[in-house]
Amino acid sequence: MKELVIEGMTAGELVAQYGTPLYVYDQAKLENNLEAYTQNFKSDLFQTKILYASKAFQTIGMLDLIANYGLGVDVVSGGELYTALQSDVPVEKIHFHGNNKTTEELRMAFESGIVHIVADNVMELEEIAELAEEYQRAVTIQIRLNVGIEAHTHEYIVTTHIDSKFGIAFGSEDYQACLAIFEKSDYLHLEGFHVHIGSQIFEMDAWYAAIDKMLGYLATFDYPMTLNLGGGFGVRYTDEDQPMPIKENMEQILSYLEGKLQETGVTINEVVIEPGRSLVAEAGITLYEIGYQKQTPNKHYYFVDGGMGDNIRPSLYQAKYACDVANKLDAEKTELVTVAGKYCESGDVLIHDVHLPPVEKGDVLVVYSTGAYGYSMSSNYNRNPTPAVVFVKDGKAREIVKRQTLADLIRNDVKNGGEWK
């Protein structure tokens, strides 16, 4: 039987060495994607900067890899910031996002030397100004704007509805209050504006509309500013998805932006993008061991030894994935099955109604394009340990994250409930 091979290693070899469930990344694909962005996001009219949206998949090993290609990183929590600070990414290339940064997280940012913060609201900017005064440290700020553009995507991952929790409206009372804070502060510098119009964006018209609005805003300032277009570039999960190649996507965005700058006479200092999913999703797969089967009146189930604990997206977003039996790639797919996990939830279904070959207990299932938000959103629900993560290249694998042990699960438990205080 034909078996799945990832960068010279078979699925069986990886499972024998690291167990299942297992997150596997094709490092060559990661590097090809990084190369595609760094080589094609360039302009003669303005500076360009690429930040990895690390919430898609953040580990020290991944951040070290993006640092090798000169990328910066955006983080959205104290934990992501701490991880980034332990990596090879220079502190001046770390950008701190988030709509509700705690005082402790902001202090951590100031004390670690962070110089780029994306502010989401007036209250946050007021606190940043107070802390900058206290620490007597200058910081550059981008204001996140809600431009009211709706990319055609899932409701839960659209981020610019007018009532979205993210960003403020240009020209609003909150916006004017933010400008007043900058005028009063000796330490805050408004370097530009940030926008993020959604995720899994396939239509260029959404990008063009966002660029048009943002250039209109930037034209009201008398100095060149930074335009941060965020991320959201689409990827392929199933054959229904038709993403544009990175090179073509970058060329079209830059061509439109450069044309608009020449047409309007607006000048900008720098353009920033924040790819996350599009860097890692298709480079990652998840391997599972198939266990029991069950036939109900209307369903034939294949059960695997993972599920919503290592990939919550099908349950949370109704996300769709493609799969195969990794050790029977050339077997005839005669069974219409539903792939379900081992978690104690009826909604723990990874893939509905897929054709697969007949299987035996111990066969290996591969789910494709799980490189984004699988590990990042994993949990210990039902007290299941989180899987290991490995990178594979040139016939060799290296462990990026160790599999949790059962001892890890109770490491922070306090026996007998601790002491009453």
C-alpha positions in Angstrom: 0.0 0.0 0.0 1.1 3.5 -0.8 2.0 5.5 2.3 2.1 9.3 3.0 5.6 10.7 2.9 6.5 14.1 4.4 9.9 15.5 3.4 11.4 12.0 3.2 9.7 10.4 6.3 6.7 8.2 6.2 3.7 8.7 8.4 4.4 5.4 10.0 8.0 6.3 10.9 6.8 9.6 12.5 4.0 7.8 14.4 6.4 5.1 15.6 8.8 7.7 16.9 6.5 10.3 18.4 3.1 8.7 18.8 -0.4 10.1 18.0 -2.1 12.5 17.8 0.9 14.3 16.2 1.2 17.7 14.7 3.7 17.5 11.7 5.1 20.5 9.8 6.9 20.3 6.5 9.7 22.7 7.2 10.5 23.1 3.5 6.9 24.3 2.9 7.3 26.8 5.8 10.5 28.1 4.3 9.0 28.3 0.8 6.1 30.4 2.2 8.5 32.7 4.1 10.6 33.1 1.0 7.5 33.9 -1.1 6.5 36.7 1.3 10.0 38.2 1.7 10.8 38.2 -2.0 7.5 39.6 -3.2 6.4 42.1 -0.6 8.8 44.9 -1.8 8.2 48.4 -3.2 10.3 51.3 -4.5 7.7 53.8 -3.2 7.8 52.9 0.5 9.3 50.6 3.1 7.8 47.3 3.7 7.6 45.1 6.8 6.3 41.6 7.4 5.1 40.6 10.9 4.2 37.0 11.6 0.7 36.8 13.2 1.9 34.3 15.8 -1.5 33.4 17.2 -1.8 31.0 14.3 1.0 28.9 15.7 3.4 30.2 18.2 6.3 28.2 19.6 9.9 29.2 20.2 11.0 27.0 17.3 8.6 28.6 14.9 9.6 32.1 16.0 13.3 31.2 15.6 12.5 30.1 12.0 10.7 33.4 11.1 13.6 35.4 12.7 16.0 33.7 10.2 14.0 35.3 7.4 14.0 38.7 9.0 10.3 38.8 9.9 9.0 40.5 13.0 6.1 39.1 15.1 2.8 40.3 16.5 1.7 39.1 19.8 -1.7 39.5 21.6 -1.1 38.4 25.2 1.5 38.3 28.0 2.1 34.6 27.2 2.7 35.3 23.5 5.0 38.2 24.4 6.9 36.1 26.9 7.4 33.4 24.3 8.6 35.9 21.7 11.1 37.3 24.1 12.6 33.9 24.6 13.1 33.5 20.8 15.6 34.9 18.3 13.2 37.7 17.2 14.7 41.1 18.2 12.6 42.9 20.7 12.3 45.9 18.4 10.5 43.7 15.9 7.8 42.6 18.4 4.5 44.4 18.0 2.0 44.1 20.8 -1.7 43.8 19.8 -4.8 43.0 21.7 -8.1 44.8 22.6 -7.8 44.3 26.4 -4.2 44.3 27.5 -3.9 44.1 31.2 -1.9 46.5 33.2 0.5 43.7 34.1 0.9 42.9 30.4 1.6 46.5 29.5 4.2 46.8 32.3 5.8 43.6 30.9 6.0 45.3 27.5 7.6 48.5 28.9 10.0 46.6 31.0 11.1 44.3 28.2 11.8 47.1 25.8 8.8 46.8 23.4 8.6 49.9 21.2 5.6 49.0 19.0 2.1 48.8 20.4 -1.2 48.7 18.5 -3.8 50.4 20.5 -7.4 49.3 20.2 -9.4 51.9 22.3 -9.2 55.1 24.2 -8.9 53.6 27.7 -6.0 51.5 26.6 -4.2 54.5 25.0 -4.7 56.5 28.2 -3.1 53.8 30.3 -0.2 53.5 27.8 0.4 57.2 28.1 0.4 57.0 31.9 2.9 54.1 31.9 5.1 55.8 29.3 5.2 58.8 31.6 6.0 56.6 34.6 8.7 54.7 32.8 9.8 57.8 30.8 10.0 55.6 27.7 9.0 56.5 24.2 6.7 54.1 22.3 5.4 54.2 18.8 1.7 53.6 18.5 -0.6 52.4 15.7 -4.3 52.9 16.2 -6.5 50.0 15.1 -9.3 51.3 13.0 -12.7 49.7 12.2 -13.3 50.6 8.6 -16.6 48.9 8.2 -15.5 46.6 5.4 -16.9 43.1 5.5 -14.8 40.4 3.9 -16.9 37.4 2.9 -15.9 35.0 5.7 -17.3 33.2 8.7 -19.2 35.4 11.2 -16.9 34.5 14.1 -13.8 35.5 12.3 -15.0 38.7 10.7 -13.3 41.6 12.6 -14.6 44.8 11.0 -18.4 44.9 11.4 -19.3 48.3 12.7 -20.1 46.8 16.1 -17.0 44.6 16.2 -15.1 44.4 19.5 -12.0 45.5 17.6 -10.9 49.0 16.7 -12.4 52.5 16.6 -14.0 54.5 13.8 -12.0 57.2 12.1 -13.3 60.6 13.0 -15.4 59.4 15.9 -15.4 60.8 19.4 -13.1 58.0 20.5 -10.7 58.8 17.6 -10.6 62.5 18.5 -9.9 61.6 22.2 -7.0 59.4 21.0 -5.5 62.3 19.1 -5.8 64.5 22.1 -3.9 62.0 24.2 -1.0 62.1 21.6 -1.0 65.9 21.8 -0.5 65.8 25.6 2.1 63.1 25.8 5.8 63.6 25.5 6.4 59.9 25.0 3.8 58.6 22.5 4.3 58.9 18.8 1.4 58.1 16.4 3.2 56.2 13.6 0.1 55.1 11.7 -3.0 53.0 11.5 -3.8 49.3 11.6 -6.7 47.5 9.9 -7.7 43.9 9.7 -10.7 43.1 7.6 -11.2 39.4 8.4 -9.7 36.0 7.7 -9.8 33.5 4.9 -10.0 36.4 2.4 -10.1 35.3 -1.3 -11.5 38.4 -3.0 -9.1 41.2 -3.9 -11.9 43.8 -3.8 -12.0 43.7 0.0 -8.3 44.6 0.1 -8.8 47.4 -2.5 -11.7 48.9 -0.5 -9.6 48.8 2.7 -6.7 50.5 0.9 -9.0 53.2 -0.5 -10.4 54.0 3.0 -7.0 54.0 4.7 -5.3 56.2 2.2 -8.2 58.7 2.7 -7.4 58.7 6.4 -3.7 59.0 6.0 -4.1 62.0 3.6 -5.4 64.1 6.6 -1.9 64.0 8.2 1.0 66.3 7.2 3.7 63.6 7.6 4.2 60.2 6.0 2.7 57.5 8.2 2.6 53.7 8.4 -0.2 51.7 6.9 -0.7 48.3 8.5 -3.1 46.2 6.4 -3.1 43.3 8.8 -3.5 39.7 7.5 -6.3 37.3 6.6 -4.8 35.9 3.4 -6.8 32.7 2.4 -5.5 29.2 2.4 -6.7 25.8 1.0 -8.4 23.5 3.5 -10.5 21.6 0.9 -11.0 21.7 -2.8 -13.7 24.2 -2.3 -11.0 26.8 -1.4 -9.2 28.6 -4.2 -6.6 30.8 -2.6 -4.3 33.0 -4.6 -0.6 32.1 -4.5 1.4 34.3 -2.2 3.4 35.9 -5.0 0.4 36.9 -7.0 -1.5 38.1 -3.9 1.4 40.4 -2.9 1.9 41.7 -6.5 -1.8 42.6 -6.8 -2.0 44.4 -3.4 1.2 46.3 -4.1 0.3 47.2 -7.6 -3.1 48.6 -6.5 -1.6 50.5 -3.6 1.2 52.0 -5.6 -1.2 53.1 -8.3 -3.5 54.7 -5.7 -0.6 56.6 -4.2 0.4 58.0 -7.5 -3.2 58.8 -8.3 -4.0 60.6 -5.0 -0.5 62.1 -4.3 -0.6 60.6 -0.8 2.8 59.6 0.6 3.3 56.9 3.2 6.4 55.8 5.1 5.8 52.1 5.5 3.4 49.3 4.7 3.0 46.4 7.0 1.3 43.0 6.6 0.7 40.3 9.1 0.4 36.9 7.6 -0.2 34.0 10.0 -2.5 31.3 8.7 -1.1 31.6 5.2 2.4 30.9 6.4 1.7 27.8 8.4 -1.7 26.2 7.7 -0.9 24.2 4.6 2.5 23.3 5.9 1.0 21.4 8.8 -0.9 18.1 9.1 -2.2 16.0 12.0 -1.7 12.3 12.3 -4.2 10.2 14.3 -4.5 6.5 15.1 -7.9 5.1 14.0 -9.6 3.2 16.8 -13.1 1.8 16.9 -15.8 2.0 14.3 -19.5 2.3 14.7 -22.5 1.9 12.4 -25.7 3.8 13.3 -28.8 3.8 11.2 -27.5 6.8 9.2 -23.8 7.1 10.0 -20.6 5.1 9.7 -18.1 6.4 12.2 -14.4 6.1 12.3 -13.1 7.2 15.7 -9.6 8.7 16.2 -7.5 9.2 19.2 -7.8 13.0 19.1 -10.5 15.5 18.1 -11.7 18.8 19.4 -8.9 19.0 22.0 -6.3 19.2 19.3 -8.5 20.8 16.6 -11.4 22.8 17.9 -12.1 24.6 14.6 -14.6 22.2 13.1 -16.7 22.5 16.3 -16.2 26.2 16.8 -16.3 27.5 13.2 -17.8 24.5 11.3 -14.4 24.5 9.6 -13.9 21.9 6.8 -10.8 19.7 6.3 -9.7 17.0 3.9 -8.2 13.7 5.1 -6.8 10.3 4.0 -5.8 7.1 5.5 -2.1 7.7 5.6 -1.0 4.1 5.2 -3.6 3.3 2.5 -3.3 6.2 0.1 -4.0 4.1 -3.0 -6.8 2.0 -1.5 -10.2 2.4 -3.1 -12.4 4.8 -1.1 -15.6 2.8 -0.8 -16.8 3.9 2.6 -18.8 7.0 3.3 -17.8 7.9 6.9 -17.8 10.5 9.5 -14.5 11.0 11.4 -15.2 11.7 15.1 -12.9 12.2 18.0 -12.7 10.7 21.5 -14.0 13.7 23.5 -17.2 13.6 25.5 -19.1 16.0 23.3 -21.6 15.2 20.5 -20.0 18.0 18.5 -16.6 16.4 18.5 -16.6 15.6 14.8 -13.6 16.4 12.7 -15.0 15.6 9.2 -18.5 14.8 8.1 -19.3 12.5 5.2 -16.0 11.7 3.6 -15.1 8.8 1.4 -12.3 6.7 2.8 -11.1 3.1 2.3 -12.1 0.3 4.8 -9.8 0.6 7.8 -8.6 -1.5 10.7 -7.8 -0.5 14.2 -4.3 1.0 14.3 -4.4 2.5 10.8 -3.3 6.1 10.6 -5.5 9.0 9.5 -4.0 12.2 8.2 -5.9 15.5 8.3 -4.4 18.1 6.0 -3.8 21.9 6.5 -4.0 21.8 10.3 -0.9 24.0 10.7 -2.8 27.1 11.9 -4.9 27.2 15.1 -4.6 23.5 15.8 -1.8 23.6 18.4 -2.6 27.2 19.3 -6.2 26.4 20.3 -5.5 23.0 21.8 -6.8 22.1 25.3 -6.7 19.5 28.0 -10.4 18.9 27.9 -11.2 15.5 29.4 -7.7 15.6 30.8 -6.2 14.6 27.5 -2.5 15.6 27.0 -1.7 18.0 24.1 0.2 16.4 21.2 3.8 16.8 20.3 4.9 19.0 17.4 7.6 18.1 15.0 9.3 19.8 12.0 10.4 17.5 9.2 13.0 18.3 6.5 15.4 16.3 4.4 14.3 13.0 5.8 14.8 14.0 9.4 12.4 15.1 12.2 13.0 17.4 15.1 10.7 17.9 18.1 9.5 21.5 18.5 7.1 20.8 21.3 7.2 17.7 23.6 4.0 15.7 24.1 2.4 16.5 27.4 2.6 13.7 30.0 -0.1 12.7 32.5 2.1 14.2 35.2 2.0 17.5 33.3 -1.8 17.5 33.6 -1.7 17.6 37.4 1.5 19.6 37.8 -0.5 22.7 39.1 -3.2 20.8 41.0 -3.1 21.4 44.8 -3.8 18.1 46.7 -6.7 18.4 49.2 -7.5 21.8 47.8 -4.7 23.7 49.5 -5.2 25.7 52.7 -8.1 28.0 53.6 -7.0 31.6 53.9 
